[in-house]
Amino acid sequence: MYTVYAICSEVDARIYVGFTDNIERRLLEHNCDKTKSTKAYKPSKLIYTEQVVERQEARNREVFLKGGSGKEFLKLVRDKMDSKFNG
């Protein structure tokens, strides 16, 4: 089982998308300077997850979420979360 996830930087609202077989470990890596691509933008908060069975399916969902429609979807999720907590 794999988790496709998106995190949002609390510094500049940048969204990072990835997949993992251990979401708890991966989130710690993102927030403890162990991931080069998100190190400068921590802390990050989890904004989206979905479970898939196959690794290739996880990779396909990651690619989708990094592209046009997926990216717009994640921006809506992020903005909805922000308005929920800030308004």
C-alpha positions in Angstrom: 0.0 0.0 0.0 1.3 3.5 -0.9 0.2 6.9 0.2 0.2 9.7 -2.4 0.4 13.0 -0.4 0.7 16.7 -0.7 2.3 19.0 1.9 2.1 22.8 2.0 4.9 25.0 3.3 3.9 27.2 6.2 6.5 29.7 5.0 5.3 30.5 1.5 2.3 28.1 0.8 4.4 26.1 -1.7 2.9 22.6 -2.4 5.0 19.5 -2.6 3.6 16.2 -3.9 5.1 12.8 -3.4 4.3 9.2 -2.5 5.6 6.8 0.1 5.0 3.5 1.8 5.4 5.1 5.2 3.7 8.5 5.5 4.7 9.2 9.2 8.4 8.6 8.4 8.2 10.7 5.2 6.5 13.7 7.0 9.3 13.6 9.6 11.9 13.6 6.9 10.3 16.7 5.3 10.3 18.6 8.5 13.7 17.5 9.8 16.0 18.6 7.0 16.3 15.2 5.4 14.6 16.2 2.1 16.6 18.6 0.0 13.6 19.8 -2.0 11.6 20.9 1.0 14.4 21.8 3.5 14.2 25.6 2.9 10.4 25.7 3.1 9.7 23.9 6.4 7.7 23.6 8.4 5.2 21.9 6.2 1.7 20.6 6.9 -0.1 17.7 5.3 -3.0 18.9 3.1 -3.9 15.8 1.1 -3.6 12.0 1.0 -4.9 9.1 -1.0 -4.2 5.4 -0.7 -3.3 3.2 -3.7 -2.2 -0.4 -3.9 0.4 -0.5 -6.6 3.6 1.6 -6.8 3.0 2.5 -10.5 -0.5 3.7 -9.6 1.0 5.9 -6.9 3.5 7.3 -9.4 0.8 8.0 -11.9 -1.3 9.9 -9.3 1.8 11.8 -8.2 2.4 12.9 -11.8 -1.2 13.9 -12.2 -1.2 16.0 -9.0 2.0 17.8 -10.1 0.4 18.7 -13.5 -2.2 21.3 -14.5 -5.6 19.9 -13.2 -4.0 18.2 -10.2 -2.1 21.3 -9.2 -5.3 23.4 -9.4 -7.2 20.8 -7.3 -4.4 21.0 -4.6 -4.5 24.8 -4.6 -8.2 24.6 -3.9 -7.7 22.1 -1.1 -4.9 24.3 0.4 -7.0 27.5 0.1 -10.1 25.7 1.7 -7.9 24.6 4.6 -6.5 28.1 5.0 -9.9 29.7 5.1 -11.1 27.0 7.6 -8.4 27.8 10.0 -8.0 31.6 9.4 -11.6 32.7 9.0 
